């Protein structure tokens, strides 16, 4: 399997697992804070959508999916907690749409194109896209902890 196919597989699999982890989360549960310092399930999904757009833009694509203007401020790193979140179904659609756009970028990008990630986490597009999959798995873990705190079975862990 070549690098591009592996990246596409990793992103597809992580997208599928995120969706499995939230398929039984109701709108009211998605925004619930089971512990005061944690960001709710809806924030995890919105953050992944915003992150997808950031990876798309980092690859130089300017015609990617448009998120509602407030999404960046609502779902960027360092935010979370209690907030006026949009409906969960809307945030899930944003995650799906941005995932599909990211998959198109991965299919077409020159993976060796240099780009430096924060704190040197990646050096080119291929490494950035690999990080995006790893980043999803981090949030899959968070979602599963939140599921347990909501009284739902954990899918992983």
C-alpha positions in Angstrom: 0.0 0.0 0.0 1.4 3.4 -0.9 1.5 6.4 1.4 -1.6 8.1 -0.1 -3.7 5.0 0.1 -2.6 4.5 3.7 -3.5 8.1 4.6 -6.9 7.7 2.9 -7.5 4.5 4.8 -6.5 6.0 8.1 -8.8 9.0 7.6 -11.7 6.9 6.4 -11.4 4.5 9.4 -11.1 7.3 11.9 -14.1 9.1 10.4 -16.1 5.8 10.6 -15.1 5.3 14.2 -16.0 8.8 15.3 -19.4 8.3 13.7 -19.9 5.0 15.5 -18.9 6.7 18.8 -21.7 9.3 18.5 -24.5 7.4 16.7 -26.5 7.0 19.9 -25.8 10.4 21.3 -28.9 12.6 21.4 -28.8 16.4 20.8 -29.3 17.1 24.5 -26.6 14.6 25.5 -24.1 16.0 23.0 -23.9 19.4 24.8 -24.0 18.0 28.3 -21.0 18.6 30.6 -20.6 15.5 32.7 -17.7 17.2 34.5 -17.1 20.9 34.7 -13.7 21.0 33.1 -14.5 18.8 30.2 -15.6 19.8 26.7 -18.8 18.1 25.6 -19.2 15.6 22.8 -20.5 18.3 20.4 -17.4 20.3 21.0 -15.2 17.3 20.1 -17.0 16.9 16.8 -17.1 20.6 16.0 -13.4 20.8 16.8 -12.7 18.0 14.3 -14.6 19.8 11.6 -12.7 23.0 12.2 -9.4 21.0 12.3 -10.3 19.4 8.9 -10.7 22.9 7.4 -7.4 24.0 8.9 -5.6 21.0 7.3 -7.3 21.7 4.0 -6.2 25.4 4.1 -2.7 24.4 5.2 -2.6 22.4 1.9 -3.3 25.6 0.0 -6.9 24.9 -0.9 -9.0 28.0 -0.7 -12.2 26.7 -2.2 -13.0 24.1 0.5 -16.1 23.7 2.6 -17.4 26.8 4.4 -18.2 26.4 8.1 -20.5 28.9 9.8 -18.5 31.9 10.9 -18.9 31.2 14.6 -17.5 27.7 14.3 -13.9 28.7 14.5 -14.3 30.7 17.7 -16.6 28.1 19.2 -14.6 25.0 18.4 -10.9 26.1 18.2 -8.3 24.6 20.6 -8.6 26.1 24.1 -12.3 26.5 24.0 -15.1 24.1 25.1 -17.2 23.8 28.1 -20.7 25.3 28.4 -21.6 27.3 25.3 -24.5 28.0 22.9 -23.8 25.2 20.6 -25.6 24.7 17.3 -27.8 21.5 16.8 -25.7 18.3 17.0 -27.0 17.2 13.6 -25.6 20.4 12.0 -22.2 19.9 13.6 -22.1 16.2 12.5 -22.9 17.3 8.9 -20.1 19.8 9.1 -17.7 17.0 10.2 -18.9 14.8 7.4 -18.6 17.5 4.8 -15.2 18.6 5.9 -14.0 15.0 6.1 -15.0 14.4 2.4 -13.3 17.6 1.4 -10.1 16.6 3.3 -10.2 13.2 1.5 -10.3 15.0 -1.9 -7.3 17.1 -0.9 -5.4 14.0 0.3 -6.2 12.4 -3.1 -4.7 15.3 -5.1 -2.0 16.9 -2.9 1.7 16.4 -3.4 2.4 14.7 -0.1 6.0 15.8 -0.2 5.2 19.5 -0.3 7.0 21.1 2.6 4.9 22.7 5.4 5.8 22.9 9.1 3.3 22.1 11.8 3.2 23.7 15.2 6.1 22.7 17.4 7.6 20.8 14.4 4.9 18.1 14.5 5.1 17.6 10.7 7.4 18.7 7.9 5.2 18.1 4.8 1.6 17.5 3.6 1.8 13.8 4.0 2.9 14.1 7.7 0.2 16.7 8.3 -2.5 14.4 7.0 -1.1 11.6 9.1 -1.3 13.8 12.1 -4.9 14.7 11.3 -5.8 11.0 11.6 -3.9 10.7 14.9 -5.6 13.9 16.2 -9.0 12.2 15.5 -8.0 9.2 17.6 -7.2 11.5 20.5 -10.7 12.9 20.3 -12.2 9.4 19.9 -10.7 8.6 23.3 -12.2 11.8 24.8 -15.6 11.0 23.3 -15.4 7.5 24.8 -14.6 8.9 28.3 -17.6 11.3 27.8 -19.8 8.4 26.8 -18.9 6.6 30.0 -19.7 9.7 32.1 -23.1 10.0 30.2 -23.8 6.4 31.3 -23.3 4.9 27.8 -21.1 2.0 27.0 -17.6 2.8 25.8 -16.8 1.7 22.2 -13.1 1.7 23.0 -11.1 1.7 26.2 
